Amino acid sequence: MKKLLIFILAIGLVACENENGSKSKESIAESKMLNINGTKQFVMIRGENLKNPVLLHIHGGPGVSEIGGLRKYNKDLEKDFTVVYWDQRNAGKSFTENFPASEIKVQKYVSDVEVLAKYLKERLKVNKIMLVGHSWGSQLGMLAAQKFPQHFSAFVGTGQQVAAYDGELQSYRYTLAKAKEFKIDSLVQQLQFIGEPKGGDFRTMYAIPEGFSLQKYILLELNRKIYEGFTIEKLFANFQESDEYTAKEKENYLNGAYFANSHIENDPDYINFDLRKEVPEVKIPVFFIAGKFDNVNPTPLAKEYFDLLKAPKKEFILFDKSGHDPAWEEAQRFNNEIYRISKILK
């Protein structure tokens, strides 16, 4: 969810810090700060039985840690999976002062996924990992699935990112149409002022630098009139009210998100991205869980990509009561679907 929270208010791998509060020999409750490709990144592993399949969650943003929301709404997954919560480079609990801007690169994130996957396979004694990615994490997950399929049993994308330009163009047009439908002239005027996006470079696609954030803010405000969905306030509460972050980490949360978003835009591998061209095929099963009302990353574009994508098995799952955050908007159904998918893979 690029800049969304920000506008309103992630070669070696060595354990640097460890907290293990496992209840039994079969369960695991472990938190570590790991050295991943020369950067310290936080990883938490929770599960009731180490014999369960491993699920690695890739959060959105970049830079928007989702541990708070996942443990609030999706903690039940820890009964059937060994769940890995990961705060990507300089995000959430991984935030550090003076982090080098040169380290915010798409390919560095992709490499981080591989290093972490190798570590988890060794640490948890498994051959494959189930990969779940949300928003930016869905883009990163598809890139990792394409490049390192040997590590993963399947990829599940939610709030699926597809293409910089087409995604933003569809989002803008939907938002403008809804503003006109509800006859909110002030919002119509703001959207007409920034105009349609002119390309896939987030720095210049709108008439003003804040155009992207403004469009998304208006969209989320209009969503209150469209469906009973996840609000800005609930997104903010996911980390502010979470016990998973310290007071200092909560203070730095948006700093890490802003830093990642600001610098990823300077990466040629990020601007103008289009997964339809970059990842037309993967060698593992793919499942898209899409919210009917998602126009942050428009669901129609995700369906178009899904139809084009070549994979040994694929399934498009529509959540009728969700927007951009199916895992939290329909949490029980999401948890059930993840469990069902894991059974398909056996």
Solvent accessible surface area in square Angstrom, and as a share of the most:
residue,aa,sasa,rsa
1,M,4,0.02
2,K,9,0.04
3,K,36,0.15
4,L,6,0.03
5,L,6,0.03
6,I,28,0.14
7,F,87,0.36
8,I,36,0.18
9,L,91,0.45
10,A,0,0.00
11,I,178,0.90
12,G,36,0.34
13,L,35,0.17
14,V,97,0.56
15,A,51,0.40
16,C,71,0.43
17,E,116,0.52
18,N,91,0.46
19,E,110,0.49
20,N,79,0.41
21,G,51,0.49
22,S,44,0.29
23,K,194,0.82
24,S,54,0.35
25,K,190,0.80
26,E,87,0.39
27,S,15,0.10
28,I,5,0.03
29,A,22,0.17
30,E,3,0.01
31,S,12,0.08
32,K,27,0.11
33,M,39,0.17
34,L,0,0.00
35,N,50,0.26
36,I,0,0.00
37,N,31,0.16
38,G,62,0.59
39,T,13,0.08
40,K,114,0.48
41,Q,0,0.00
42,F,16,0.07
43,V,2,0.01
44,M,6,0.02
45,I,3,0.02
46,R,38,0.14
47,G,6,0.06
48,E,100,0.45
49,N,51,0.26
50,L,65,0.32
51,K,180,0.76
52,N,30,0.16
53,P,51,0.32
54,V,3,0.02
55,L,4,0.02
56,L,0,0.00
57,H,14,0.06
58,I,0,0.00
59,H,2,0.01
60,G,0,0.00
61,G,0,0.00
62,P,0,0.00
63,G,1,0.01
64,V,3,0.02
65,S,3,0.02
66,E,6,0.03
67,I,3,0.02
68,G,5,0.05
69,G,0,0.00
70,L,12,0.06
71,R,39,0.14
72,K,118,0.50
73,Y,55,0.21
74,N,3,0.02
75,K,105,0.44
76,D,67,0.35
77,L,14,0.07
78,E,14,0.06
79,K,114,0.48
80,D,58,0.30
81,F,0,0.00
82,T,1,0.01
83,V,5,0.03
84,V,0,0.00
85,Y,4,0.02
86,W,5,0.02
87,D,0,0.00
88,Q,0,0.00
89,R,1,0.01
90,N,2,0.01
91,A,0,0.00
92,G,2,0.02
93,K,35,0.15
94,S,2,0.01
95,F,38,0.16
96,T,61,0.35
97,E,123,0.55
98,N,148,0.76
99,F,24,0.10
100,P,72,0.45
101,A,44,0.34
102,S,70,0.45
103,E,37,0.16
104,I,0,0.00
105,K,69,0.29
106,V,2,0.01
107,Q,83,0.37
108,K,70,0.30
109,Y,0,0.00
110,V,3,0.02
111,S,38,0.24
112,D,0,0.00
113,V,0,0.00
114,E,33,0.15
115,V,20,0.11
116,L,0,0.00
117,A,0,0.00
118,K,106,0.45
119,Y,39,0.15
120,L,0,0.00
121,K,44,0.19
122,E,119,0.53
123,R,76,0.28
124,L,13,0.06
125,K,158,0.67
126,V,35,0.20
127,N,127,0.65
128,K,94,0.40
129,I,0,0.00
130,M,5,0.02
131,L,0,0.00
132,V,3,0.02
133,G,0,0.00
134,H,12,0.05
135,S,0,0.00
136,W,0,0.00
137,G,0,0.00
138,S,0,0.00
139,Q,0,0.00
140,L,0,0.00
141,G,0,0.00
142,M,0,0.00
143,L,20,0.10
144,A,0,0.00
145,A,0,0.00
146,Q,71,0.31
147,K,119,0.50
148,F,20,0.08
149,P,34,0.22
150,Q,93,0.41
151,H,9,0.04
152,F,2,0.01
153,S,32,0.21
154,A,0,0.00
155,F,0,0.00
156,V,0,0.00
157,G,0,0.00
158,T,3,0.01
159,G,1,0.01
160,Q,6,0.03
161,Q,10,0.05
162,V,5,0.03
163,A,8,0.06
164,A,4,0.03
165,Y,85,0.32
166,D,39,0.20
167,G,9,0.09
168,E,6,0.03
169,L,21,0.11
170,Q,63,0.28
171,S,0,0.00
172,Y,4,0.02
173,R,127,0.46
174,Y,54,0.20
175,T,0,0.00
176,L,30,0.15
177,A,58,0.45
178,K,42,0.18
179,A,0,0.00
180,K,104,0.44
181,E,105,0.47
182,F,66,0.28
183,K,170,0.72
184,I,44,0.22
185,D,98,0.51
186,S,64,0.41
187,L,30,0.15
188,V,18,0.10
189,Q,118,0.52
190,Q,69,0.31
191,L,0,0.00
192,Q,101,0.45
193,F,138,0.57
194,I,4,0.02
195,G,20,0.19
196,E,63,0.28
197,P,2,0.02
198,K,166,0.70
199,G,23,0.22
200,G,3,0.03
201,D,26,0.13
202,F,17,0.07
203,R,107,0.39
204,T,95,0.55
205,M,2,0.01
206,Y,17,0.06
207,A,75,0.58
208,I,50,0.26
209,P,103,0.65
210,E,98,0.44
211,G,0,0.00
212,F,15,0.06
213,S,10,0.07
214,L,30,0.15
215,Q,0,0.00
216,K,5,0.02
217,Y,76,0.29
218,I,1,0.01
219,L,1,0.00
220,L,21,0.10
221,E,50,0.23
222,L,1,0.01
223,N,16,0.08
224,R,110,0.40
225,K,120,0.51
226,I,38,0.19
227,Y,28,0.11
228,E,175,0.79
229,G,18,0.18
230,F,22,0.09
231,T,37,0.21
232,I,10,0.05
233,E,101,0.45
234,K,96,0.41
235,L,8,0.04
236,F,47,0.20
237,A,20,0.16
238,N,13,0.07
239,F,3,0.01
240,Q,73,0.32
241,E,127,0.57
242,S,14,0.09
243,D,143,0.74
244,E,41,0.18
245,Y,10,0.04
246,T,76,0.44
247,A,79,0.61
248,K,123,0.52
249,E,35,0.16
250,K,47,0.20
251,E,117,0.52
252,N,20,0.10
253,Y,5,0.02
254,L,35,0.18
255,N,78,0.40
256,G,0,0.00
257,A,0,0.00
258,Y,128,0.49
259,F,42,0.17
260,A,0,0.00
261,N,0,0.00
262,S,30,0.19
263,H,53,0.24
264,I,0,0.00
265,E,12,0.05
266,N,79,0.40
267,D,5,0.03
268,P,103,0.65
269,D,70,0.36
270,Y,1,0.00
271,I,26,0.13
272,N,91,0.47
273,F,9,0.04
274,D,19,0.10
275,L,0,0.00
276,R,52,0.19
277,K,163,0.69
278,E,72,0.32
279,V,0,0.00
280,P,68,0.42
281,E,72,0.32
282,V,3,0.02
283,K,138,0.58
284,I,9,0.05
285,P,27,0.17
286,V,0,0.00
287,F,0,0.00
288,F,1,0.00
289,I,1,0.00
290,A,7,0.05
291,G,0,0.00
292,K,110,0.46
293,F,44,0.18
294,D,3,0.02
295,N,17,0.09
296,V,10,0.06
297,N,24,0.12
298,P,3,0.02
299,T,14,0.08
300,P,86,0.54
301,L,4,0.02
302,A,3,0.02
303,K,79,0.33
304,E,71,0.32
305,Y,1,0.00
306,F,19,0.08
307,D,83,0.43
308,L,107,0.53
309,L,3,0.02
310,K,133,0.57
311,A,27,0.21
312,P,93,0.58
313,K,85,0.36
314,K,68,0.29
315,E,49,0.22
316,F,44,0.18
317,I,10,0.05
318,L,73,0.37
319,F,0,0.00
320,D,82,0.42
321,K,146,0.62
322,S,0,0.00
323,G,0,0.00
324,H,10,0.04
325,D,8,0.04
326,P,1,0.00
327,A,13,0.10
328,W,17,0.06
329,E,36,0.16
330,E,27,0.12
331,A,21,0.16
332,Q,108,0.48
333,R,89,0.33
334,F,7,0.03
335,N,11,0.06
336,N,80,0.41
337,E,23,0.10
338,I,1,0.00
339,Y,88,0.33
340,R,87,0.32
341,I,0,0.00
342,S,8,0.05
343,K,90,0.38
344,I,64,0.32
345,L,50,0.25
346,K,172,0.73
